[in-house]
Amino acid sequence: MANEKKRKVRAEFRKNRVSRTRQGDLTREYRDDGLQDDDSVRSERVSGKGDLTRKRTVIASDAKDGSSQGGAVQLSVDEAICSSGCVLCVHGLTSDVLGDDGRRYRCATRRVLKTLMTDQRHVVAAGDRVRFRISGRDEGIIERIERRHGVLTRTVRGRCHVIVANVDQVLIVSSAAQPVLKPHLIDRMLVTAEKDRIRPVICINKIDLVDPADLQPLIGVYGQMGYEVLLLSATTGFGIERLKRKVLGRQSVFAGQSGVGKSSLLNAIDPGLGLRIATVSEENEKGRHTTTVASLIPLSAGGYVLDTPGIRQFQLWDVIPQEVVGYFRDLRSFDSRCRFPDCTHTHEADCSVKDAVADGRLDVRRYESYCQLLAGDLD
């Protein structure tokens, strides 16, 4: 946007982003040092124009898509001095950015971006398209985060944790054994994919450890809803070619609990990646974290994949109880047939959803998963 329109807006900033004007330890200083020349500030403004106000006027882009994930204002930047790039990974206060020139930059984030009030836990996420200003050899400062699409999120300590951004599809990786298969975790991630309009693909790894026939009932339930299920084995290579075709030329995220083999599958797809892997604990069958940050990885055959740290808890973000049934493909077709328009499908009479479960038209485990989300994670 070379001729980008600009506008002034009042933006809300985080609380306590600056130190107080007046010192709070004057009595202690007087007791320790006695009376000195008093050059302290005698007053401070807390009105809309003072230093402690949580609103400031900033120059924002006037583009129609001028807001980014989390409600933050999309800042205007000087296009002449800024370069474009994609965030590969985030390490604390800095981010690795792959510039459109093919070079890799270690970038800090502009202070005004970090202090704008948003719902996000971290302002920058892997997969973000950014505008950054080169400030040194292979160094830069992120000036703006472009509008996102395909955002995978969850709730962490009451705030929005953007796991990755700008993905075409999410590959929900689980394992048939070691660790045990967790369908309820798959269901939660499917709800998030439905909410954020990301194409989900269910990947069940380690099928060499079980009889594949035992998985057919679960595969059938998801298949009837239109979800694609891939049976894979990173050890034997079963299904790897099919998985490779799924990620070719796309930007995909591999997500799932620790130990299910996300990094092993990526190594099988592209042996040149050489990602670190570890065995599952024999004591509790829980995976050991080998991937510590979400990382965008280019594939030699084309496309990008995002490897994410193992997820042990997946609490939905920005979903109210009344919306949950709409994200369950199998339940929502019965939702409108209930006697009461605000039916929660848990205790009401003449409930079409409960009748379908009793008649065997709806899977009991899927209904239990819905009830768990309604009663637990969304409180």
C-alpha positions in Angstrom: 0.0 0.0 0.0 2.3 2.8 -1.3 -0.4 5.5 -1.0 -1.9 4.3 2.3 -4.5 6.5 3.8 -3.9 7.5 7.4 -6.2 8.6 10.2 -5.9 9.6 13.9 -7.6 7.4 16.4 -7.7 7.2 20.2 -6.3 3.8 21.1 -6.4 2.2 24.5 -3.1 1.1 26.1 -2.2 -1.4 28.8 -2.4 -0.3 32.4 0.9 0.7 34.1 2.8 0.9 30.8 4.8 3.9 32.2 6.2 4.6 35.7 4.4 7.1 37.9 5.4 10.7 37.7 5.6 11.2 41.5 7.7 9.0 43.7 6.0 7.0 46.3 8.8 6.7 48.8 9.3 10.4 49.9 8.7 9.6 53.6 11.4 6.9 53.6 13.9 9.2 51.9 13.2 12.0 54.4 13.7 9.6 57.3 17.0 8.3 55.8 18.5 11.4 54.3 16.8 14.3 56.0 15.5 17.4 54.3 17.1 17.9 50.8 16.4 20.3 48.0 13.0 19.3 46.9 12.8 19.0 43.2 10.1 16.4 43.1 7.0 16.7 41.0 4.3 18.3 43.1 1.4 17.1 41.1 0.4 14.7 38.4 -2.4 14.7 35.8 -4.7 11.8 35.7 -7.1 13.3 33.1 -7.3 12.2 29.5 -4.2 14.2 28.5 -1.9 13.1 31.3 0.9 10.6 31.3 -1.1 8.0 33.3 -4.1 8.0 30.9 -4.7 4.6 29.2 -5.7 6.3 25.9 -3.4 8.0 23.3 -3.8 9.3 19.8 -2.0 7.2 17.3 -1.7 7.3 13.5 -3.6 4.2 12.1 -4.0 2.7 8.7 -7.3 3.6 7.1 -7.5 0.3 5.2 -10.9 -1.4 5.3 -9.2 -4.4 7.0 -7.5 -2.2 9.4 -7.8 -4.2 12.6 -5.7 -7.2 13.6 -6.5 -10.2 15.8 -7.4 -9.2 19.3 -8.9 -5.8 18.5 -5.6 -3.8 18.3 -5.4 -0.8 16.0 -3.4 -1.5 12.8 -0.7 1.2 12.9 0.4 3.3 9.9 4.0 2.8 8.9 6.4 4.5 6.5 6.3 2.2 3.5 9.5 3.7 2.1 11.7 2.5 4.9 9.9 -0.8 5.9 10.3 -4.3 4.5 7.8 -7.2 4.5 8.4 -10.6 6.0 6.9 -13.5 7.9 7.6 -14.4 11.5 9.3 -17.8 11.8 9.3 -18.1 15.6 9.2 -15.9 18.7 11.8 -16.1 21.4 10.8 -13.9 24.4 11.2 -10.3 23.4 12.6 -11.0 19.9 11.2 -12.7 16.8 13.0 -14.4 13.9 11.6 -12.9 10.7 12.1 -14.2 7.2 12.2 -11.2 4.9 10.8 -11.2 1.4 14.4 -10.7 0.3 15.2 -14.2 1.6 17.3 -13.0 4.5 16.6 -13.9 8.2 16.4 -11.0 10.7 16.3 -11.0 14.5 13.6 -8.4 15.3 12.5 -6.6 18.4 8.9 -5.3 18.6 8.0 -1.6 18.5 7.1 -0.5 22.0 3.8 1.0 21.0 2.7 -2.4 19.6 3.6 -4.1 22.9 1.6 -1.6 25.0 -1.6 -1.3 22.9 -4.5 -2.9 24.8 -5.4 -6.3 23.3 -6.8 -9.6 24.5 -3.7 -11.3 23.4 -1.1 -12.9 25.7 1.7 -12.1 23.2 1.4 -9.5 20.4 3.5 -11.4 17.8 2.9 -15.0 16.8 4.6 -17.5 14.5 3.2 -17.1 11.0 2.4 -13.4 11.3 3.0 -11.2 8.2 4.8 -8.1 9.5 6.2 -4.8 8.3 9.7 -4.2 9.9 12.4 -1.6 9.7 16.0 -2.9 9.3 18.1 -1.4 12.0 21.4 -3.2 11.7 23.0 -6.2 10.1 20.4 -8.9 10.2 18.4 -7.0 12.8 15.2 -5.0 12.7 12.2 -3.6 14.5 8.7 -4.9 13.8 6.5 -1.8 13.1 3.2 -3.4 12.2 1.5 -6.8 12.2 -0.7 -7.3 9.1 -4.2 -8.5 9.3 -4.4 -12.2 10.2 -6.5 -15.1 8.8 -6.5 -18.8 9.8 -5.6 -18.1 13.5 -5.4 -21.1 15.9 -6.1 -19.8 19.5 -6.7 -21.1 23.0 -7.2 -19.5 26.5 -4.2 -19.3 28.8 -4.8 -17.5 32.2 -7.8 -15.7 30.9 -6.1 -14.2 27.9 -6.0 -15.2 24.2 -2.9 -17.3 23.3 -2.4 -17.1 19.5 -0.6 -20.4 18.8 -0.1 -19.7 15.1 -1.5 -17.3 12.5 -2.2 -17.3 8.7 -2.5 -21.1 8.3 -4.6 -22.9 5.6 -5.2 -26.0 7.6 -4.6 -27.6 11.0 -3.4 -31.1 11.2 -4.7 -32.4 14.6 -2.2 -35.1 15.5 -3.0 -37.8 18.0 -1.5 -41.2 18.6 -3.2 -44.6 18.7 -1.0 -45.5 21.7 1.9 -44.2 23.8 0.3 -41.8 24.7 -3.3 -43.0 24.6 -5.7 -41.6 22.1 -7.7 -38.7 23.5 -10.8 -38.1 21.4 -12.0 -35.3 23.7 -8.9 -33.2 22.9 -9.5 -33.8 19.2 -13.1 -32.5 19.7 -11.9 -29.3 21.3 -9.5 -28.6 18.6 -12.2 -29.3 16.0 -14.4 -26.7 17.7 -11.6 -24.1 17.4 -11.0 -25.0 13.8 -14.7 -24.6 13.1 -14.8 -21.3 14.9 -11.7 -19.9 13.1 -12.7 -21.4 9.8 -9.5 -23.4 9.4 -9.7 -26.7 7.5 -9.0 -29.6 10.0 -7.4 -32.9 9.1 -7.3 -35.5 11.9 -4.0 -37.5 11.9 -3.7 -40.6 14.0 -0.1 -41.6 14.3 1.6 -44.8 15.6 -1.0 -47.1 14.1 1.7 -49.8 14.0 1.2 -50.2 17.8 -2.5 -51.2 17.6 -4.9 -53.1 15.4 -6.2 -50.6 12.9 -9.6 -52.3 13.0 -10.0 -51.0 16.6 -9.9 -47.4 15.3 -12.7 -47.9 12.7 -15.6 -46.9 15.0 -13.9 -43.6 15.8 -12.9 -43.0 12.2 -16.4 -43.7 11.1 -17.9 -41.1 13.5 -15.6 -38.3 12.2 -15.9 -39.5 8.6 -19.7 -39.2 8.7 -19.3 -35.6 9.7 -17.1 -34.9 6.7 -13.8 -34.7 8.5 -10.8 -36.3 6.8 -8.9 -38.8 8.9 -5.4 -40.0 8.1 -3.9 -43.2 9.6 -0.1 -42.8 9.9 3.0 -44.3 11.2 6.2 -42.3 11.2 8.1 -45.5 12.1 7.0 -47.7 9.2 6.2 -44.9 6.7 2.5 -45.9 6.4 0.4 -43.0 5.0 3.4 -40.6 4.8 3.0 -40.0 1.1 -0.6 -39.1 1.5 0.3 -36.7 4.3 3.0 -35.2 2.1 0.4 -34.4 -0.6 -1.8 -32.7 2.0 0.9 -30.2 3.0 2.4 -29.6 -0.4 2.1 -25.9 -1.4 0.1 -25.0 1.7 0.7 -23.4 5.1 -0.2 -26.1 7.7 0.1 -26.3 11.5 0.8 -29.6 13.3 -1.0 -29.5 16.7 -1.5 -32.1 19.4 -0.3 -33.2 22.8 3.3 -34.0 23.6 4.6 -37.4 22.5 2.2 -38.0 19.6 4.9 -37.7 17.0 4.4 -34.3 15.4 8.2 -33.8 14.9 8.6 -37.4 13.8 6.0 -37.0 11.1 7.7 -33.8 9.9 11.0 -35.6 9.7 9.3 -38.3 7.7 7.8 -35.8 5.3 11.1 -33.9 4.8 14.1 -35.9 6.1 16.3 -32.8 5.7 14.6 -31.0 8.6 16.3 -33.0 11.3 13.9 -32.0 14.1 14.7 -33.2 17.6 12.5 -36.1 18.9 12.2 -38.0 22.2 10.7 -41.1 23.5 7.5 -41.2 25.6 7.9 -41.7 29.4 7.4 -45.4 30.3 6.1 -44.4 33.8 3.1 -42.2 32.8 3.0 -42.5 29.0 3.3 -38.7 28.7 5.4 -37.1 26.0 8.6 -35.1 26.7 8.7 -31.5 25.3 11.2 -31.4 22.4 9.6 -28.5 20.5 9.6 -25.5 22.9 8.3 -22.7 20.6 6.0 -22.7 17.6 8.2 -22.5 14.5 7.4 -21.9 10.8 9.4 -24.4 8.7 9.8 -24.2 4.9 9.5 -27.6 3.1 12.0 -28.4 0.4 9.1 -29.6 -1.9 7.1 -26.4 -1.4 4.8 -25.0 1.3 5.3 -24.3 5.0 4.5 -26.2 8.2 4.3 -25.0 11.7 5.6 -27.3 14.4 4.0 -26.4 17.8 4.9 -27.4 21.4 2.8 -30.2 22.9 -0.6 -29.2 24.2 -1.7 -30.8 27.4 -4.7 -28.4 28.0 -6.8 -26.8 25.3 -9.3 -24.3 26.7 -11.4 -22.6 24.1 -11.1 -18.8 23.5 -14.0 -16.4 23.0 -16.7 -19.1 22.9 -19.8 -18.7 25.0 -21.9 -21.8 26.1 -24.8 -20.9 23.7 -22.4 -21.1 20.7 -20.9 -24.5 21.5 -23.5 -26.7 19.8 -23.1 -24.7 16.6 -19.5 -25.9 16.3 -20.5 -29.6 16.6 -21.4 -30.6 13.1 -23.3 -33.7 14.2 -25.3 -32.0 17.0 -26.3 -28.7 15.2 -28.5 -30.5 12.7 -30.8 -31.5 15.6 -30.5 -28.2 17.6 -33.4 -26.5 15.8 -35.9 -29.3 16.5 -35.9 -28.9 20.3 -39.0 -27.7 22.0 -37.3 -24.8 23.7 -35.3 -22.3 21.6 -32.7 -21.8 24.3 -32.3 -25.6 25.0 -28.9 -26.5 26.4 -29.5 -30.2 25.5 -28.6 -31.4 29.0 -31.7 -31.5 31.2 -34.6 -30.1 29.2 -37.7 -32.1 28.1 -38.5 -32.8 24.5 -34.8 -32.3 23.5 -34.1 -33.5 20.0 -30.4 -33.9 20.7 -30.9 -36.1 23.7 -33.5 -38.2 21.8 -31.0 -38.7 18.9 -28.4 -39.9 21.4 -30.9 -42.3 23.0 -31.9 -43.6 19.5 -28.3 -44.2 18.4 -28.4 -41.5 15.8 -25.7 -39.4 17.6 -22.5 -40.8 19.1 -22.6 -41.0 22.9 -19.0 -40.0 23.3 -19.4 -36.9 21.1 -22.4 -35.9 23.2 -20.3 -36.4 26.4 -17.6 -34.2 24.8 -20.2 -31.5 24.2 -21.4 -31.7 27.8 -17.9 -31.4 29.1 -17.2 -28.3 27.2 -20.5 -26.8 28.2 -20.0 -27.5 31.9 -16.3 -27.2 32.4 -14.0 -25.3 30.1 -16.4 -22.5 29.4 -17.2 -21.6 33.0 
